[in-house]
């Protein structure tokens, strides 16, 4: 996009030539991206908006840390 917050991410395992082709394609078609609901008239905003139903009286609870098996821990460490 034209502004600094209008970005998209590409995978890290792409070949440089493949990445170049994708970036060029995205730049050529930048006008197809909708950065705001106003950019896609005719589609109800309720369909494209994600809302969480939270009770204002609920207390936040931290999720318990999960223990990983040896194989998974090694994979996470490598990653």
C-alpha positions in Angstrom: 0.0 0.0 0.0 0.9 3.7 -0.1 1.1 4.0 3.7 3.6 2.4 6.1 0.9 0.3 7.9 -0.4 -1.2 4.6 1.8 -4.3 4.5 1.6 -8.0 3.9 4.0 -10.8 4.9 5.6 -13.4 2.7 6.9 -16.8 3.7 10.6 -17.0 4.7 11.3 -20.2 2.7 10.8 -18.6 -0.7 13.5 -18.6 -3.3 14.7 -15.0 -4.1 13.4 -15.2 -7.7 10.0 -16.5 -6.4 9.8 -13.7 -3.8 10.6 -11.1 -6.5 7.8 -12.4 -8.7 5.3 -12.3 -5.9 6.3 -8.8 -4.8 6.0 -7.6 -8.4 2.5 -9.2 -8.7 1.4 -7.6 -5.5 2.6 -4.2 -6.5 0.9 -4.4 -9.9 -2.4 -5.4 -8.2 -2.2 -3.1 -5.1 -5.5 -1.5 -6.2 -7.3 -4.8 -5.5 -6.6 -4.7 -1.8 -9.1 -3.2 0.6 -7.5 -1.7 3.6 -10.8 -0.5 5.2 -14.4 -1.6 5.0 -15.1 1.5 2.9 -12.9 -0.1 0.2 -15.4 -2.9 -0.4 -18.8 -1.4 -0.8 -21.7 -3.8 -1.0 -20.4 -6.2 1.7 -22.0 -5.9 5.1 -19.4 -4.8 7.7 -20.8 -7.4 10.1 -19.5 -10.1 7.9 -16.0 -8.8 7.7 -15.6 -7.6 11.3 -14.4 -9.9 14.1 -15.9 -9.3 17.5 -15.2 -11.0 20.8 -18.0 -11.3 23.3 -16.5 -10.5 26.6 -18.2 -10.0 29.9 -17.1 -6.7 31.5 -17.4 -8.5 34.9 -15.0 -11.4 34.0 -11.6 -11.5 35.5 -8.6 -12.2 33.2 -7.1 -15.6 33.7 -3.6 -16.6 32.5 -3.5 -19.9 30.6 -1.4 -22.6 32.1 1.9 -23.1 30.3 1.9 -26.4 28.4 4.8 -28.9 28.7 6.1 -30.1 25.4 7.4 -33.5 24.7 11.1 -34.0 23.8 10.5 -34.0 20.0 8.4 -30.9 20.0 10.7 -29.1 22.3 13.7 -29.8 20.0 11.6 -28.7 17.0 10.7 -25.4 18.7 14.3 -24.8 19.8 15.5 -25.4 16.2 12.8 -23.1 14.8 
